[in-house]
Amino acid sequence: MTTIRDSASWEVAVRAESALGEGPTWDPATGRLLWIDILDSRIHGYDPATGRRTLRRTGQHVGAVKPRAGGGLVLNLRDGIGLLDPDDTFRWLRHEPVPGRRGNDAAVAPDGALWAGTMRYDEAAGGGTLARVTGDGTAATVLDDVTVSNGTGWSPDGRLMYYIDTPTRRIDVFDHDPDTGAVTGRRPLAEVEDGAGFPDGLTVDAEGCVWVALWDGAAVRRYTPSGALDRVIALPVPRVTACAFGGPGLSDLYITTARVGLDPAPPLAGSLLVVPDAGGGAAQPAFAG
């Protein structure tokens, strides 16, 4: 493969030592970037305008956190889908623990439904799922043969859904019906070649391009809607987990990283990084529940 160099430069937004930093999400209602540390059971918040940081512990491993339309947060937890109300009260939306399994990455569709992934702690092949959860807690399993359910996102018009099951090394694309939430026609958009890491979290920008974090790849890549690789941003840590656009103009690319399994870990492993003015992000919907 021909190397595509990118002149964009990264900065440290928040220096941290997250074991498994994941799931950056911009919350426009509060003007802050949310992300989680899965293994330390923490929700982080960062206001880039003031530098203020917040930290909340969860009672169990948390795979994703997203804003809710009415205020508060929805959490993809080890034992199901939980809600944090604006007054910080916790309650279960769906409580369905499965021994040896936990929630992983999640995303909110254009219709406000949460697409929540799961995986086995031992990463057993086919042990995870991808489910669509509506605001009233109704859940439907869409994929039931997933190993490590990761990045999910939609094209700007809502008619395509992108998805990553990490061990496949692929970014897949489905046709998505914005009215019903149905997905069909799964097919590869792109595949990450051997030696370049594994695809993890993703985000879709306003041009419909797909940005993908590379676990053990020390980079974020951008693929065009046709699947062509057109940007590679090299990063100072190997375990890059996810990315999302944030800031007032959605032009800054925030990137989470991990230090789990690295001995010794590079100094910035586990930190929240940012690439200022990386591109144009698309506004993300809040969970309708």
GUFIKE-701565 format. One record per residue (C-alpha): residue number from 1; residue in one letter; x, y, z; chain. Coordinates in nm, 3 decimals. Example, Ala and Ser with C-alpha at 12.3 -4.5 7.8 and 13.67 -1.06 7.14 Angstrom:
% residues 2
1,A,1.230,-0.450,0.780,A
2,S,1.367,-0.106,0.714,A
% end
This chain:
% residues 289
1,M,0.000,0.000,0.000,A
2,T,0.122,0.352,-0.078,A
3,T,0.158,0.561,0.237,A
4,I,-0.068,0.864,0.244,A
5,R,0.084,1.133,0.460,A
6,D,-0.130,1.386,0.641,A
7,S,0.002,1.721,0.759,A
8,A,-0.253,1.748,1.040,A
9,S,-0.084,1.751,1.380,A
10,W,-0.218,1.612,1.706,A
11,E,-0.221,1.773,2.049,A
12,V,-0.288,1.642,2.398,A
13,A,-0.638,1.749,2.507,A
14,V,-0.631,1.565,2.841,A
15,R,-0.327,1.381,2.969,A
16,A,-0.454,1.067,3.137,A
17,E,-0.369,0.703,3.200,A
18,S,-0.695,0.539,3.097,A
19,A,-0.670,0.162,3.085,A
20,L,-0.915,0.147,2.795,A
21,G,-1.023,0.496,2.690,A
22,E,-1.310,0.475,2.441,A
23,G,-1.616,0.629,2.282,A
24,P,-1.556,1.006,2.247,A
25,T,-1.884,1.194,2.197,A
26,W,-1.949,1.566,2.168,A
27,D,-2.243,1.686,2.379,A
28,P,-2.362,2.013,2.223,A
29,A,-2.606,2.083,2.508,A
30,T,-2.321,2.110,2.759,A
31,G,-2.034,2.204,2.526,A
32,R,-1.818,1.919,2.646,A
33,L,-1.652,1.605,2.518,A
34,L,-1.760,1.283,2.686,A
35,W,-1.564,0.959,2.684,A
36,I,-1.525,0.652,2.900,A
37,D,-1.262,0.424,3.049,A
38,I,-1.421,0.083,3.009,A
39,L,-1.206,-0.112,3.252,A
40,D,-1.190,0.158,3.520,A
41,S,-1.570,0.207,3.500,A
42,R,-1.546,0.585,3.457,A
43,I,-1.723,0.852,3.253,A
44,H,-1.499,1.148,3.171,A
45,G,-1.608,1.496,3.067,A
46,Y,-1.396,1.779,2.926,A
47,D,-1.492,2.136,2.841,A
48,P,-1.233,2.264,2.591,A
49,A,-1.345,2.625,2.641,A
50,T,-1.260,2.627,3.013,A
51,G,-1.042,2.320,3.058,A
52,R,-1.282,2.194,3.324,A
53,R,-1.291,1.818,3.369,A
54,T,-1.550,1.596,3.533,A
55,L,-1.537,1.234,3.640,A
56,R,-1.814,0.994,3.735,A
57,R,-1.772,0.632,3.835,A
58,T,-2.015,0.370,3.719,A
59,G,-2.099,0.060,3.919,A
60,Q,-1.968,-0.173,3.648,A
61,H,-1.776,-0.171,3.322,A
62,V,-1.918,0.084,3.077,A
63,G,-1.878,0.044,2.700,A
64,A,-2.033,0.369,2.578,A
65,V,-2.200,0.690,2.693,A
66,K,-2.427,0.912,2.482,A
67,P,-2.641,1.221,2.551,A
68,R,-3.018,1.186,2.581,A
69,A,-3.266,1.417,2.409,A
70,G,-3.430,1.515,2.738,A
71,G,-3.106,1.560,2.926,A
72,G,-2.886,1.309,3.104,A
73,L,-2.699,1.016,2.954,A
74,V,-2.757,0.664,2.825,A
75,L,-2.495,0.403,2.913,A
76,N,-2.406,0.071,2.749,A
77,L,-2.305,-0.122,3.059,A
78,R,-2.191,-0.474,3.141,A
79,D,-2.541,-0.583,3.236,A
80,G,-2.756,-0.383,2.996,A
81,I,-2.862,-0.030,2.906,A
82,G,-2.875,0.225,3.188,A
83,L,-2.998,0.583,3.213,A
84,L,-2.855,0.874,3.408,A
85,D,-3.119,1.139,3.460,A
86,P,-3.029,1.511,3.466,A
87,D,-3.027,1.498,3.849,A
88,D,-2.766,1.216,3.827,A
89,T,-3.014,0.947,3.931,A
90,F,-2.940,0.607,3.778,A
91,R,-3.200,0.358,3.654,A
92,W,-3.205,0.062,3.419,A
93,L,-3.372,0.089,3.080,A
94,R,-3.289,-0.275,3.003,A
95,H,-3.129,-0.499,3.263,A
96,E,-3.027,-0.829,3.103,A
97,P,-2.693,-0.958,3.238,A
98,V,-2.521,-1.239,3.050,A
99,P,-2.232,-1.407,3.237,A
100,G,-1.899,-1.340,3.069,A
101,R,-2.035,-1.067,2.841,A
102,R,-2.028,-0.686,2.854,A
103,G,-2.146,-0.386,2.660,A
104,N,-1.898,-0.233,2.417,A
105,D,-1.922,0.049,2.163,A
106,A,-2.260,0.208,2.083,A
107,A,-2.398,0.484,1.862,A
108,V,-2.722,0.677,1.816,A
109,A,-2.899,0.648,1.480,A
110,P,-3.068,0.940,1.301,A
111,D,-3.405,0.828,1.445,A
112,G,-3.273,0.845,1.803,A
113,A,-3.238,0.469,1.856,A
114,L,-2.929,0.336,2.032,A
115,W,-2.733,0.070,1.847,A
116,A,-2.553,-0.111,2.128,A
117,G,-2.283,-0.373,2.083,A
118,T,-2.167,-0.645,2.317,A
119,M,-1.869,-0.881,2.336,A
120,R,-1.739,-1.166,2.548,A
121,Y,-1.466,-1.084,2.797,A
122,D,-1.265,-1.371,2.648,A
123,E,-1.339,-1.237,2.297,A
124,A,-1.483,-1.572,2.193,A
125,A,-1.577,-1.574,1.826,A
126,G,-1.946,-1.501,1.769,A
127,G,-2.011,-1.434,2.137,A
128,G,-2.133,-1.076,2.093,A
129,T,-2.432,-0.900,1.944,A
130,L,-2.548,-0.571,1.794,A
131,A,-2.894,-0.457,1.906,A
132,R,-3.119,-0.163,1.823,A
133,V,-3.275,-0.013,2.137,A
134,T,-3.554,0.245,2.110,A
135,G,-3.634,0.517,2.360,A
136,D,-3.893,0.307,2.544,A
137,G,-3.644,0.025,2.597,A
138,T,-3.767,-0.204,2.320,A
139,A,-3.469,-0.399,2.184,A
140,A,-3.420,-0.603,1.869,A
141,T,-3.104,-0.800,1.798,A
142,V,-2.978,-0.709,1.452,A
143,L,-2.657,-0.916,1.448,A
144,D,-2.604,-1.218,1.672,A
145,D,-2.271,-1.354,1.548,A
146,V,-2.034,-1.073,1.644,A
147,T,-1.695,-1.110,1.814,A
148,V,-1.591,-0.754,1.912,A
149,S,-1.872,-0.512,1.823,A
150,N,-1.716,-0.173,1.760,A
151,G,-1.761,0.136,1.542,A
152,T,-2.108,0.219,1.412,A
153,G,-2.214,0.530,1.220,A
154,W,-2.444,0.664,0.949,A
155,S,-2.403,0.861,0.630,A
156,P,-2.526,1.223,0.639,A
157,D,-2.850,1.128,0.463,A
158,G,-2.906,0.832,0.696,A
159,R,-2.926,0.581,0.413,A
160,L,-2.603,0.397,0.484,A
161,M,-2.480,0.244,0.809,A
162,Y,-2.115,0.163,0.870,A
163,Y,-2.008,-0.107,1.114,A
164,I,-1.694,-0.276,1.247,A
165,D,-1.653,-0.620,1.401,A
166,T,-1.286,-0.572,1.484,A
167,P,-1.136,-0.919,1.416,A
168,T,-1.274,-0.916,1.060,A
169,R,-1.040,-0.625,0.983,A
170,R,-1.322,-0.475,0.774,A
171,I,-1.532,-0.162,0.773,A
172,D,-1.868,-0.288,0.648,A
173,V,-2.157,-0.088,0.506,A
174,F,-2.530,-0.163,0.510,A
175,D,-2.824,-0.001,0.339,A
176,H,-3.025,0.167,0.616,A
177,D,-3.392,0.265,0.610,A
178,P,-3.419,0.590,0.810,A
179,D,-3.792,0.535,0.864,A
180,T,-3.783,0.181,1.004,A
181,G,-3.422,0.136,1.116,A
182,A,-3.390,-0.179,0.905,A
183,V,-3.049,-0.265,0.758,A
184,T,-2.982,-0.485,0.455,A
185,G,-2.713,-0.563,0.200,A
186,R,-2.408,-0.594,0.425,A
187,R,-2.087,-0.560,0.223,A
188,P,-1.725,-0.451,0.278,A
189,L,-1.639,-0.084,0.235,A
190,A,-1.269,-0.129,0.309,A
191,E,-1.030,-0.372,0.475,A
192,V,-0.733,-0.289,0.696,A
193,E,-0.430,-0.477,0.570,A
194,D,-0.211,-0.702,0.787,A
195,G,0.043,-0.506,0.988,A
196,A,-0.161,-0.184,0.999,A
197,G,-0.358,-0.264,1.313,A
198,F,-0.725,-0.348,1.364,A
199,P,-1.023,-0.120,1.300,A
200,D,-1.190,-0.003,1.621,A
201,G,-1.422,0.297,1.666,A
202,L,-1.538,0.517,1.380,A
203,T,-1.711,0.845,1.302,A
204,V,-1.864,0.981,0.981,A
205,D,-1.798,1.341,0.876,A
206,A,-2.022,1.590,0.696,A
207,E,-1.883,1.478,0.358,A
208,G,-1.980,1.117,0.428,A
209,C,-1.621,1.005,0.480,A
210,V,-1.552,0.742,0.747,A
211,W,-1.278,0.803,1.004,A
212,V,-1.149,0.485,1.171,A
213,A,-0.924,0.442,1.476,A
214,L,-0.665,0.166,1.445,A
215,W,-0.595,-0.051,1.749,A
216,D,-0.224,-0.144,1.740,A
217,G,-0.200,0.077,1.433,A
218,A,-0.097,0.411,1.591,A
219,A,-0.319,0.605,1.351,A
220,V,-0.660,0.728,1.244,A
221,R,-0.758,0.675,0.882,A
222,R,-1.022,0.839,0.665,A
223,Y,-1.200,0.646,0.391,A
224,T,-1.416,0.810,0.125,A
225,P,-1.773,0.687,0.064,A
226,S,-1.634,0.472,-0.218,A
227,G,-1.393,0.302,0.023,A
228,A,-1.076,0.478,-0.096,A
229,L,-0.819,0.561,0.173,A
230,D,-0.738,0.931,0.147,A
231,R,-0.599,1.039,0.486,A
232,V,-0.379,0.884,0.755,A
233,I,-0.303,1.071,1.078,A
234,A,-0.010,0.914,1.263,A
235,L,-0.031,0.919,1.643,A
236,P,0.220,0.867,1.929,A
237,V,0.050,0.564,2.085,A
238,P,-0.024,0.222,1.933,A
239,R,-0.368,0.152,2.081,A
240,V,-0.597,0.408,1.922,A
241,T,-0.956,0.322,2.008,A
242,A,-1.209,0.572,1.870,A
243,C,-1.258,0.921,1.730,A
244,A,-1.528,1.189,1.708,A
245,F,-1.560,1.548,1.596,A
246,G,-1.624,1.811,1.859,A
247,G,-1.585,2.173,1.954,A
248,P,-1.827,2.456,1.872,A
249,G,-1.783,2.413,1.495,A
250,L,-1.737,2.033,1.503,A
251,S,-1.401,2.079,1.333,A
252,D,-1.170,1.925,1.594,A
253,L,-1.112,1.548,1.588,A
254,Y,-1.094,1.399,1.939,A
255,I,-0.923,1.063,1.974,A
256,T,-0.927,0.817,2.265,A
257,T,-0.640,0.579,2.340,A
258,A,-0.561,0.285,2.568,A
259,R,-0.267,0.157,2.772,A
260,V,-0.402,-0.187,2.864,A
261,G,-0.161,-0.465,2.765,A
262,L,0.130,-0.229,2.697,A
263,D,0.440,-0.290,2.908,A
264,P,0.595,-0.045,2.915,A
265,A,0.321,0.188,2.800,A
266,P,0.420,0.498,2.600,A
267,P,0.388,0.821,2.803,A
268,L,0.066,0.936,2.631,A
269,A,-0.109,0.599,2.617,A
270,G,-0.454,0.640,2.772,A
271,S,-0.471,1.013,2.702,A
272,L,-0.736,1.204,2.507,A
273,L,-0.578,1.352,2.194,A
274,V,-0.714,1.613,1.954,A
275,V,-0.637,1.716,1.597,A
276,P,-0.753,2.080,1.564,A
277,D,-0.932,2.174,1.242,A
278,A,-0.911,1.818,1.110,A
279,G,-1.228,1.850,0.906,A
280,G,-1.603,1.901,0.928,A
281,G,-1.799,1.680,1.162,A
282,A,-2.168,1.602,1.136,A
283,A,-2.402,1.679,1.425,A
284,Q,-2.490,1.362,1.615,A
285,P,-2.844,1.288,1.736,A
286,A,-2.922,1.232,2.103,A
287,F,-3.083,0.914,2.232,A
288,A,-3.463,0.945,2.225,A
289,G,-3.519,0.806,2.572,A
% end
